[in-house]
Amino acid sequence: MAASLLHHEKVETTIPKAREVARFAERLITAAKAEDLSARRRVARHIHDRELQAKLFDVLVPRYKARSGGYTQLIRKGPRLSDGSEIGILKLVS
């Protein structure tokens, strides 16, 4: 789900899943900000798609270079009709 978030920059899911994905994605972006071989290998452990790795290092890291954290935003959408679980939209901050 973190790969989908990084690829589409937005994902809709339940609130507990969104919180967990946000924690993981924030760690990935923070690790990638080092922009060295070690950082590329740490990211490659979790993200296997080379195009997504390239997007992370070429597009997202320069965007968040000045930020020290808080790369994601969770917007609550309301309960799902079928089972009533809270739905939210997790997106990357521009």
Long-range contacts (C-beta under 8 A, 24 or more apart in sequence): 2-28, 2-46, 2-47, 3-47, 3-49, 3-52, 5-72, 5-90, 5-91, 5-92, 6-47, 6-52, 6-55, 6-56, 6-60, 6-92, 7-49, 7-52, 7-55, 9-91, 9-92, 10-89, 10-90, 10-91, 10-92, 11-89, 11-90, 11-91, 12-77, 12-87, 12-88, 12-89, 12-90, 13-87, 13-88, 13-90, 14-80, 14-85, 14-86, 14-87, 14-88, 15-74, 15-76, 15-85, 15-86, 15-87, 15-88, 18-74, 18-88, 18-90, 19-74, 21-90, 22-72, 22-74, 22-90, 25-71, 25-72, 25-92, 26-69, 26-70, 26-71, 26-72, 28-56, 29-56, 29-60, 29-61, 29-64, 29-71, 30-69, 32-56, 32-57, 32-60, 32-61, 33-61, 33-64, 33-65, 35-61, 60-92, 63-94, 67-93
